[in-house]
Amino acid sequence: MQDIILPEIIASGIYNSRIIYKNKAFSQKRTTTMFEIEIPVDDEGVSFIDDDNCPVNANTLICAKPNQIRHSKLPFTCYYIHFQSTSGILFDKLMNFPNFIPVTNHEYYLRILKKIMQHNNDGSDSDYIIIQSLILDLIYNLEKESKKLINKKNATSSNKEIVDRVIKYIKNNITEDLSLEGISKHISLSPVYLHNLFKASTGKTLRDFVEEQRIKKAINLLTSTDYTLTKIAYECGFSSQSYFSYAFKRKMKTTPREYVKKVYGQYDV
């Protein structure tokens, strides 16, 4: 097991940009030399860390690491602690934290930082022990919050990959069975799960998306070929010409023949 090397508190307190940067829209860019953990007080401003940024709000804790470039869109008010940690298990954990961590209990983190500030100002041996216990508690809980965020991002990424696969399959197999059950079987997911995932990701049901893609292809065939409506219906995966015409009019507010007339303005098909 790695050694736990306790961090060295360098500074703690309250930061208020209105006092430091009067009438300025942004703070100056600077390179951090230590860990900086901040819990905003107000929902104002934007925090920038390297290429990452996040609107400042009381439910998002900021965790900047050494050698990052940061600045803020003002105003910005927060409680903060700055501390040194250069090796060991705590250092490794801190370096893996996201720059911006949504927290579920703002008051808890605010209370922790206030207590650290209080005991850091007193400076006795007992205060040092209390501060270290508070920091360990803080890091432990932030690690749990970080894992939640990372797991959520991984799940979102995985869901996007699934939806992208479904969309690619639909576009490449527009004449095939593209029912919810058929697609679910192809990608080995339950119909209910796929329906909910696709709707949450795209805002559309799978059925509506399939019909939308079929009509897009139909529009292309209507305006670039002399196919009959029956052939176009087949080429686009509709069960019949009559259902194709019905679905087309429902979506486009006009019939296929009327659509072509409007496009070319001269002939019927």
C-alpha positions as CSV (number, residue, x, y, z in Angstrom):
1,M,0.0,0.0,0.0
2,Q,1.2,3.5,-0.8
3,D,2.2,5.8,2.0
4,I,-0.2,8.6,2.8
5,I,1.8,11.8,2.7
6,L,-0.2,14.5,4.4
7,P,-0.6,17.8,2.4
8,E,0.8,21.1,3.6
9,I,-1.8,23.9,3.8
10,I,-0.5,27.0,2.2
11,A,-3.5,29.3,2.4
12,S,-7.2,29.2,3.1
13,G,-9.9,31.9,3.2
14,I,-12.6,33.7,1.2
15,Y,-12.0,35.1,-2.3
16,N,-14.1,37.9,-3.5
17,S,-13.3,39.3,-7.0
18,R,-15.3,42.4,-6.3
19,I,-12.6,43.5,-3.9
20,I,-9.6,42.4,-5.9
21,Y,-10.8,43.2,-9.4
22,K,-13.0,46.2,-9.3
23,N,-14.9,46.8,-12.5
24,K,-13.0,44.1,-14.4
25,A,-14.7,41.4,-16.5
26,F,-11.9,38.8,-16.2
27,S,-9.2,37.9,-13.8
28,Q,-5.6,37.6,-15.0
29,K,-4.4,34.2,-16.4
30,R,-2.0,32.5,-14.1
31,T,-0.3,29.1,-13.8
32,T,-1.1,27.2,-10.6
33,T,1.8,26.0,-8.4
34,M,-0.3,23.8,-6.0
35,F,-3.7,22.2,-5.5
36,E,-6.5,24.7,-5.3
37,I,-9.9,23.6,-4.0
38,E,-12.8,26.1,-4.1
39,I,-16.5,26.0,-3.3
40,P,-18.3,28.9,-4.9
41,V,-20.8,30.9,-2.8
42,D,-22.8,32.5,-5.6
43,D,-24.0,31.4,-9.0
44,E,-22.0,34.0,-10.9
45,G,-19.1,34.0,-13.3
46,V,-17.2,31.3,-15.3
47,S,-14.1,29.4,-14.2
48,F,-11.5,28.4,-16.9
49,I,-8.9,25.7,-16.3
50,D,-6.7,24.9,-19.2
51,D,-9.1,24.1,-22.1
52,D,-11.9,23.3,-19.7
53,N,-14.5,25.7,-18.4
54,C,-17.7,25.7,-16.3
55,P,-20.3,28.3,-15.2
56,V,-19.6,29.0,-11.5
57,N,-22.4,27.7,-9.2
58,A,-22.6,26.7,-5.6
59,N,-23.1,23.0,-6.4
60,T,-19.9,22.6,-8.4
61,L,-16.6,22.3,-6.6
62,I,-13.5,23.5,-8.4
63,C,-10.3,21.4,-8.2
64,A,-7.3,23.0,-9.9
65,K,-4.0,21.0,-10.0
66,P,-0.4,22.2,-10.2
67,N,0.8,23.6,-13.5
68,Q,-2.7,24.3,-14.9
69,I,-3.5,27.7,-16.4
70,R,-6.6,29.3,-15.0
71,H,-8.6,32.5,-14.9
72,S,-12.2,33.5,-14.2
73,K,-15.0,35.5,-15.8
74,L,-16.1,37.8,-13.0
75,P,-17.7,38.2,-10.5
76,F,-16.6,35.2,-8.5
77,T,-16.8,34.5,-4.8
78,C,-15.7,31.3,-3.0
79,Y,-14.2,29.7,0.0
80,Y,-10.8,28.1,-0.8
81,I,-7.9,26.1,0.4
82,H,-4.5,25.9,-1.4
83,F,-2.1,23.2,-0.4
84,Q,1.0,21.3,-1.5
85,S,1.1,17.6,-2.2
86,T,3.9,16.1,-4.4
87,S,3.7,12.3,-4.1
88,G,1.8,9.4,-2.5
89,I,-1.7,8.1,-2.8
90,L,-3.4,11.4,-2.0
91,F,-1.4,13.2,-4.7
92,D,-2.4,10.5,-7.2
93,K,-6.1,10.7,-6.3
94,L,-6.1,14.5,-6.5
95,M,-4.4,14.6,-9.9
96,N,-7.2,12.3,-11.2
97,F,-10.0,14.5,-10.0
98,P,-12.0,16.4,-12.7
99,N,-11.5,20.1,-12.7
100,F,-15.2,20.7,-12.0
101,I,-17.0,18.3,-9.7
102,P,-20.8,18.4,-9.2
103,V,-21.5,17.9,-5.5
104,T,-24.7,16.7,-3.9
105,N,-24.2,18.5,-0.5
106,H,-23.0,22.0,-0.9
107,E,-23.4,22.8,2.8
108,Y,-21.1,19.9,3.8
109,Y,-18.2,21.1,1.6
110,L,-18.7,24.7,2.7
111,R,-18.6,23.6,6.3
112,I,-15.4,21.7,5.8
113,L,-13.6,24.6,4.1
114,K,-14.8,27.0,6.8
115,K,-13.5,24.7,9.5
116,I,-10.1,24.3,7.7
117,M,-9.9,28.1,7.5
118,Q,-10.7,28.5,11.2
119,H,-8.2,26.0,12.4
120,N,-5.5,27.1,10.0
121,N,-5.7,30.6,11.5
122,D,-5.4,29.3,15.0
123,G,-2.2,27.3,14.3
124,S,-1.8,25.0,17.3
125,D,-0.7,21.3,17.2
126,S,-4.3,20.2,17.9
127,D,-5.5,22.5,15.0
128,Y,-3.0,20.8,12.7
129,I,-4.4,17.4,13.5
130,I,-7.9,18.6,13.0
131,I,-7.0,20.2,9.6
132,Q,-5.5,17.0,8.4
133,S,-8.5,15.0,9.4
134,L,-10.7,17.5,7.6
135,I,-8.6,17.3,4.4
136,L,-8.7,13.5,4.4
137,D,-12.4,13.6,4.8
138,L,-12.7,16.1,2.0
139,I,-10.6,14.1,-0.4
140,Y,-12.4,10.9,0.5
141,N,-15.8,12.4,-0.3
142,L,-14.5,14.2,-3.4
143,E,-13.2,10.9,-4.7
144,K,-16.7,9.4,-4.4
145,E,-18.2,12.4,-6.2
146,S,-15.6,12.1,-8.9
147,K,-16.3,8.5,-9.5
148,K,-20.0,9.3,-9.9
149,L,-19.1,11.9,-12.5
150,I,-16.7,9.7,-14.4
151,N,-19.1,6.7,-14.4
152,K,-21.9,9.0,-15.7
153,K,-19.6,10.3,-18.5
154,N,-18.6,6.7,-19.4
155,A,-22.2,5.7,-19.5
156,T,-23.0,8.7,-21.7
157,S,-20.2,7.8,-24.0
158,S,-21.3,4.1,-24.2
159,N,-24.9,5.2,-24.9
160,K,-23.7,7.5,-27.7
161,E,-21.8,4.6,-29.3
162,I,-25.0,2.4,-29.1
163,V,-27.2,5.2,-30.7
164,D,-24.6,5.8,-33.4
165,R,-24.6,2.1,-34.2
166,V,-28.3,2.1,-34.5
167,I,-28.4,5.1,-36.7
168,K,-25.7,3.7,-39.0
169,Y,-27.6,0.4,-39.2
170,I,-30.9,2.2,-40.1
171,K,-29.3,4.2,-42.9
172,N,-27.5,1.2,-44.3
173,N,-30.6,-1.1,-44.2
174,I,-33.4,1.3,-45.0
175,T,-35.4,-1.4,-46.9
176,E,-35.0,-4.1,-44.1
177,D,-37.1,-4.8,-41.0
178,L,-36.5,-1.7,-39.0
179,S,-39.0,-2.4,-36.3
180,L,-38.0,-1.8,-32.7
181,E,-37.9,-5.6,-32.2
182,G,-35.9,-6.1,-35.3
183,I,-33.2,-3.5,-34.5
184,S,-33.1,-4.6,-30.8
185,K,-32.4,-8.2,-31.9
186,H,-29.6,-7.0,-34.2
187,I,-27.7,-5.1,-31.5
188,S,-28.6,-7.5,-28.7
189,L,-30.6,-5.1,-26.5
190,S,-34.1,-5.4,-25.1
191,P,-36.7,-3.4,-27.0
192,V,-37.7,-1.5,-23.9
193,Y,-34.1,-0.5,-23.1
194,L,-33.4,0.5,-26.7
195,H,-36.6,2.6,-27.0
196,N,-35.8,4.5,-23.8
197,L,-32.2,5.0,-24.7
198,F,-32.9,6.2,-28.2
199,K,-35.6,8.6,-27.1
200,A,-33.5,10.0,-24.3
201,S,-30.5,10.5,-26.7
202,T,-32.3,11.9,-29.8
203,G,-35.6,13.2,-28.6
204,K,-37.3,10.9,-31.1
205,T,-38.8,7.5,-31.0
206,L,-37.1,4.8,-33.1
207,R,-40.2,4.5,-35.3
208,D,-40.3,8.2,-36.0
209,F,-36.6,8.3,-36.8
210,V,-36.9,5.4,-39.2
211,E,-39.8,7.0,-41.0
212,E,-37.9,10.3,-41.2
213,Q,-35.0,8.6,-42.8
214,R,-37.2,6.8,-45.3
215,I,-38.9,10.0,-46.3
216,K,-35.5,11.7,-46.7
217,K,-34.5,9.0,-49.1
218,A,-37.9,9.2,-50.9
219,I,-37.4,12.9,-51.4
220,N,-34.1,12.2,-53.0
221,L,-35.6,9.6,-55.4
222,L,-38.6,11.8,-56.2
223,T,-36.3,14.6,-57.4
224,S,-33.5,12.6,-59.0
225,T,-35.2,9.7,-60.7
226,D,-38.3,8.8,-62.8
227,Y,-39.2,5.9,-60.4
228,T,-42.9,5.2,-59.9
229,L,-44.3,5.9,-56.4
230,T,-44.6,2.1,-56.0
231,K,-40.9,1.6,-56.7
232,I,-39.9,4.5,-54.5
233,A,-42.0,3.1,-51.7
234,Y,-40.2,-0.3,-52.0
235,E,-36.7,1.3,-52.3
236,C,-37.4,3.3,-49.1
237,G,-38.8,0.3,-47.0
238,F,-42.4,1.3,-46.9
239,S,-44.9,-1.6,-46.8
240,S,-47.0,-0.2,-49.7
241,Q,-47.4,2.8,-52.0
242,S,-50.5,3.8,-50.1
243,Y,-48.8,3.9,-46.8
244,F,-45.8,5.7,-48.3
245,S,-48.1,8.4,-49.6
246,Y,-49.9,8.6,-46.2
247,A,-46.6,8.9,-44.3
248,F,-45.2,11.4,-46.7
249,K,-48.2,13.7,-46.5
250,R,-48.3,13.5,-42.7
251,K,-44.6,14.5,-42.6
252,M,-44.3,17.0,-45.5
253,K,-47.9,18.4,-45.4
254,T,-48.3,17.5,-49.1
255,T,-48.5,14.4,-51.3
256,P,-45.4,13.0,-53.1
257,R,-46.8,14.1,-56.5
258,E,-47.6,17.6,-55.3
259,Y,-44.1,17.9,-53.7
260,V,-42.5,17.1,-57.1
261,K,-44.7,19.7,-58.8
262,K,-43.6,22.3,-56.3
263,V,-40.0,21.5,-56.8
264,Y,-40.0,21.5,-60.6
265,G,-43.2,23.4,-61.2
266,Q,-43.9,21.7,-64.6
267,Y,-44.9,18.1,-64.6
268,D,-46.6,15.2,-62.8
269,V,-45.0,11.8,-62.1
